[in-house]
Amino acid sequence: MNNQEKAITLEPDLGSFTKEELIRAALQWAGKQGLPVALWRRPFQSEVNLLLSFEAAKEVTQYDIQELSNGFAFAPFSFGEEKGLFISGDILLSFDFNETVFTPLNKEQGSEQIQKFKVQLIEQLEASRTNPEVPLNGGMSLTEPSSPSDYEHLVERCIEAIQAGTFEKIVPARSKDIALPENFDLVAFFNGLCQAYQNAFISYVSIPQAGSWLGATPEVLIEKETQVFRTIALAATQRYNPDASLTDTAWTQKEIEEQAMVSRYIINCFKKIRLREFSEKGPETVKAGNLLHLKTTFEVDLQATNFQELPTVMLELLHPTSAVAGMPKEETLAFLKVQEKLNRRFYSGFLGPVNIEDCTHLYVNLRCMELAGSHGRLFAGAGVTAHSRPQKELAETEMKFNTLLNILNQSH
């Protein structure tokens, strides 16, 4: 957002409230109205954004990036078989450097409705001082999750299928249910994630038909910034050692090949649509919270290639990526449908702001937790190849659970 826009939309009547008070009140307002809301902070940014809508989230079968209005996308893992959701943006609240910026996004909304919202928000700010609890949408069925030994057996079946020559890689997932601490403070937890994980996309999305989800994902699916398209291949995982330099990180052959598969898949997508003009950087070791990964970045100049629809085309080709499903894609999806016995819902789907300030940033929904009442459900997966060991893959999922659990434990 440029300085001129900030000067126009800066709201002095909201300036006496803290960022935390405004976020909490806005989330409470959306919950009371039964409306969707999205809160996020992009990697390496300090600005926190909160998107509010005056209508229910739309169900969509395709995210046409060129045609969509300002808003926020939230899609399930099985997008295609199931519909995705889109929150149309009416109000964007942005917080940076102790400054609050109030931006009406929908030009069709009249000033009366905007003013009515401001009055309701300020009333909610007063009410939230005595009742700070944020209502959570949805109510997942907290069925008994599979045991660690069940997951190890699943990994064994994956290895057997790969060794039989059917697959190159399979990414089985598991869930873990936890009790949230008493007096769980959603806003404080979100802030804790922002402080701990500068290089992750931190998000909270609450939609009546989807539930309430918190996450800290390191993985870009697609990005469009003005005339630049970007996607990344992110795979391979090991624990971060603060005493060691990233440049000295050693990777096993299994991990290098796992990441190379994801890069090859992206290049094959480019070949499929006959796109040859792209830049490739990597693989490089990157830190994501308490973990390290291998990352390769691909960029395309949309103007030079005259391919404005590329973000929409690549979104359809890439999701779900081989980093969350496996290779070959269709075969691994069919295998997981039978063997995994887990409803991933929005875990390993994708989410992010669309066409806000001429930019779209969609991320794979990893390191996430669904919230319901006093409980949470964590999700994680691990890439299995012919050289995998079940105990090591189980340990990897526990490390990924800890991305959220470490901050949850610190904040209480």
ZAMAR-281416 format. One record per residue (C-alpha): x, y, z negated; residue in three letters. Coordinates in steps of 0.05 Angstrom, whole numbers, plus 5000, padded with zeros to 4 digits. Layout:
<sites>
XYZala/...
</sites>
This chain:
<sites>
500050005000met/503150675020asn/503751274974asn/498351665010gln/493251114999glu/495251044926lys/494251794916ala/487351754946ile/485051144908thr/488451254840leu/483151254787glu/484551714728pro/478351464690asp/481550764687leu/488351034667gly/487050994592ser/486350234595phe/492049744599thr/493049264657lys/491148684612glu/484749024590glu/482649184661leu/484148474687ile/480448154629arg/474348614638ala/474148504713ala/474547744705leu/468947784653gln/464748214700trp/465547714757ala/463847134710gly/457547474685lys/455247634756gln/456846924780gly/461547204832leu/468346974858pro/474847304838val/482247224857ala/488247474818leu/495347414845trp/502447644846arg/506847494906arg/514047234899pro/519347744881phe/514048284872gln/511948664810ser/505048874836glu/499148464810val/492848464853asn/485648304833leu/480448204888leu/473048274872leu/467048124916ser/459848334911phe/457547684944glu/458646934939ala/464646614972ala/463246405043lys/464045685065glu/468445635127val/470645085175thr/476345505204gln/480546085180tyr/481046525242asp/486347005218ile/485247505274gln/477747545261glu/477247505185leu/476048135143ser/480148325082asn/479647755032gly/482447134999phe/482546415026ala/481745804982phe/481845135017ala/481644414991pro/486843875008phe/481743535053ser/480144175091phe/477143945157gly/473143405124glu/470843905071glu/469544645080lys/474145185055gly/472145815018leu/473346545033phe/472447114984ile/470647745023ser/474148334991gly/469948924967asp/474549204912ile/482049124905leu/485149314838leu/492749364841ser/497249444781phe/504449664785asp/509050114743phe/503450244693asn/499250524750glu/492350264768thr/490050344840val/482650234857phe/481550104932thr/474649984964pro/476049495021leu/469249425053asn/467350045093lys/460149815095glu/459349865020gln/455950515000gly/458850984948ser/452950834902glu/454750104897gln/462050284884ile/460150774830gln/455350264799lys/461149764795phe/465650274762lys/460450424709val/459449674696gln/466949564692leu/467850104641ile/462049824600glu/465349134604gln/471949434581leu/468649674518glu/465248994507ala/471548584519ser/475048914460arg/470548524414thr/470047904458asn/476347794500pro/474647094524glu/474447014600val/468846554626pro/471145974670leu/467245774732asn/465645044745gly/465944434700gly/470143874728met/468643164707ser/474543004663leu/474742264680thr/480441864651glu/486641994693pro/490941424718ser/496441204671ser/503941304686pro/504540564700ser/498840614751asp/502841154787tyr/509140734788glu/505140164819his/502440654871leu/509540874888val/511540134895glu/505940034945arg/508240654983cys/515440384986ile/513039715011glu/508840045066ala/514840475087ile/519639885088gln/514639505131ala/515740045183gly/508840355180thr/510841035151phe/516941485144glu/514641835080lys/508541835034ile/506942354981val/502542034927pro/499642494873ala/497142414802arg/493542834751ser/494242944677lys/488943214629asp/490843664572ile/487244024516ala/488144774520leu/490645114457pro/485445414411glu/484146144430asn/487246024499phe/488646704530asp/488146664605leu/490947354619val/496947254573ala/498346584606phe/498046904675phe/502947444652asn/507546904623gly/507746554691leu/509347214726cys/515147344679gln/517946644681ala/517346504756tyr/519447114797gln/520146694860asn/513246364857ala/506346574881phe/502446644815ile/494946594822ser/488346514785tyr/482246374828val/475246274800ser/469446104847ile/462745814823pro/462745264875gln/470245094866ala/471745194792gly/477545584760ser/484745464781trp/491445724757leu/497945614793gly/505245794806ala/507045524874thr/513745604909pro/511345394978glu/509345855035val/504745535086leu/504246115134ile/505546865130glu/504047435177lys/506948115163glu/505048605218thr/508348265279gln/512447725244val/510047015233phe/513546585181arg/513145875154thr/517845455112ile/519844735103ala/520544605028leu/522043915000ala/526743514955ala/526643644880thr/531543644823gln/531843974755arg/535044664751tyr/541444704711asn/542645424688pro/550045274677asp/551245074750ala/551545514812ser/546145404865leu/551545354918thr/554644764882asp/548144364880thr/549143654906ala/543343314943trp/542542564956thr/541642285026gln/534342125007lys/532942844989glu/536443135050ile/532542685096glu/525942835060glu/526843575073gln/529243465145ala/522643095159met/518743715140val/523144155185ser/522343675243arg/514843685235tyr/514644445240ile/519144435302ile/514743905333asn/508644355321cys/512344915358phe/513844425415lys/506544205418lys/504444925433ile/510545045477arg/513545575432leu/521045615440arg/522646305414glu/523546215339phe/529246325289ser/531245795238glu/534945935173lys/537145375126gly/536844895094pro/538845255030glu/538045094957thr/532745524923val/530345564851lys/522845494837ala/521545564762gly/525044984727asn/526444614792leu/530844654854leu/528644504925his/531544514996leu/528445045040lys/528745225114thr/525345855140thr/522445935210phe/520446615239glu/517046825304val/516347535333asp/508947555352leu/509748155397gln/515747885436ala/512247205446thr/505447535460asn/502247015414phe/497747395366gln/493546775350glu/499646385327leu/497946435252pro/491146105264thr/493945575310val/499645395263met/495145375202leu/490944845237glu/497144445258leu/500844485192leu/495644335139his/496543865104pro/504043885112thr/508443275109ser/510943555042ala/504143405010val/501642825053ala/507242465089gly/509242235159met/506142065206pro/500642515180lys/494142185201glu/496541495179glu/498941725111thr/492442095098leu/488541455112ala/493241065067phe/492641565009leu/485041585016lys/484840844999val/490840764952gln/491441424913glu/484541394879lys/485042134862leu/480442704881asn/485643244893arg/480343774905arg/484244424915phe/490944154893tyr/495544144955ser/490444544993gly/492245265009phe/490545954983leu/492446684989gly/490647395011pro/488447485084val/489048135125asn/490348575065ile/494649165087glu/495548805154asp/498848215119cys/496747485107thr/500447045057his/497946335050leu/501245845002tyr/500645094989val/496945024923asn/502344654882leu/504144694807arg/496844824793cys/491744674739met/484144654742glu/480944954680leu/474344734649ala/472244944579gly/477544744529ser/481144274578his/485744314638gly/487543824692arg/494643854719leu/496543584788phe/503243374818ala/506042934872gly/512742654894ala/515542494963gly/516741744970val/521541465022thr/524740775032ala/530140964982his/525441194926ser/525040894856arg/518240894820pro/521141124753gln/524641714786lys/518441934824glu/514341904760leu/519542334725ala/519142834782glu/511642914772thr/512843044697glu/517943584715met/512843904760lys/507443884705phe/512344254660asn/512344854706thr/505745044674leu/506344664608leu/512745024588asn/509445704593ile/503045454561leu/506945214501asn/510945854496gln/504846304498ser/501645964437his/
</sites>
